[in-house]
Amino acid sequence: MNIVMIDDSYAFDGATPGTRALGGAEKAFACLASALSARGHDVTAINRCEYQSSVEGVLWVPFETPRPPECDVLIAFRKPELLDEFDNPTIKSVMWMWGHPKTLNQPTNQKLLEKHDPAVVFVGDSHRRSWKSWRDFKEAMIVPGIAESYLESVVGETVPPVAVVTTHPLHGLQKIIELWRDRIHPKNDKAELHIYSASLFKGNVAARLEGILKVVTAARDQNVIVKSPEADPEMAAAYTNARAHLYPVIGTEFYSSTLAESQASGTPAIIYASDGSSTIVAERIQNGQTGHIAPDDDAFVNLALDLLSEESEMYQSLSRDAKTLQSGRNWQSAAIEFEALWKV
């Protein structure tokens, strides 16, 4: 099959996840392209990359270049207007959603879906159920795969008392720092909280982040350390060298990519859920088996203290089951499910 994937965000290609930090959505786009190519398809990925290149059998071309003459399957990523980049009724179209699907019901997008009649792909069950379509379209729920760096990572025999946070600074980070500063660190002063945030690491933040930057900076004496997000191999190592992934519920999120990656690395999760619904994050963890959803501050603090303790039996159990149960979802599996969309 001649498959064309198209994205209109920013510059990256199939090599980027192994060389620098990349957003979960963009990483998914790159990984699916490589997986489809590995399965024997001719894959062209169109995005905002600067130069044409070939990576793992995928031809990456800049957005401004002419569209390929041959296209059997079009996978439009996130934006329905990308369906209109090819005007051939014989092409099988796929609309791969990532954000809130309510945008599909905007009049302009409704017209595009009516015109191209694509299969609409969602990243999870909650994501799929959040769309109320005006008519029947072919819908599919395809959980994204996980990169090999995380699937192949190995948890060491001795893991230091480190907790990691990967959330955006404005999505619950201040509450986690407050609980760490006031209730967790005083009972385990050897424990460290590693915050992975590009904006906070740079220090020169926008006005809306100045408040949280001050909170983070003031917590340095409580072993709160800001780190720069890294490429997949380095992040996999960071997860395997942590005892807990502290993760707040994020109301605008439909797929928690860093949570999926840390789980596949064998890092137990503690979900801070007192501020919202935990339905979506519950799709990423096995509550009570690979992590815990904490309904309030007390539960969050007690779970964190247990996992960060040197002789934690709970850490051993959760880590083992996370690695065993959550590491089976590779990108080859996801690619096979995408293929089913145009084989029928």
GILINSUL-V948141 format. One line per field, one symbol per residue. phi: phi as a letter, one per 30 degrees, with the letter a starting at -180 (. if undefined). psi: psi as a letter, one per 30 degrees, with the letter a starting at -180 (. if undefined). burial: 1 if it has 24 or more other ideal C-beta (glycine too) atoms within 12 Angstrom, else 0. Layout:
phi: ???
psi: ???
burial: ???
//
This chain:
phi: .ccccbbbbbdabdddecbadbdeddddedddedddddcjddccccacddbdacbhicdcbddddededcacbccdcicedddddbcbddddcbccdbddddddddeddddddddchddccccaddddddccddadcdcbcbdedbdeeddcdbdddccddcccbbddeccidddddddddcbceecadcdbccccadddddiccdedcdddddddddcedcicbcbdebdeedddddddcbcacdbddcdcccbcdddddddddicdcbcdcdcldceddddcbceibclbccdaddddddddddddddcdddeedddddddddcccccddddddddeddcdc
psi: kjkkkkkidaklaffeffflkkleeeeeeeeeeeeeefggljkkkkaglelklkjhfkjkkleflkkkfkjekkjkjejffffgfkijffkjkkjjleakffffgkeeeeeeeeefhlkkklfleeeeffkjlflklkkkjjkllkleeeeflkklejklikklkglkfgigeeeeeeeeeffeeffiffkkjjjjjeeeeefilleffeeeeeeeefgefghjkklkkaleeeeeeeefgkfkjkjkkjfgkfkiefeeeeeffgjkkjkjgfgakgeeffffljkfefakjjfleeeeeeeeeeefkehjeeeeeeeeeeeeffgfilfeeeeeeeefegf.
burial: 11111111100111111100111111111111111111101111111110000011011111000001001111111111011111000011111111101001000010011001011111110111011000001011111111111110101000111111111111111111111110111001001111111011000000001001101100100111111011110111111111111111110011111111111111111111100001111111101001111100000110111111000101100110111001101111011011101100
//
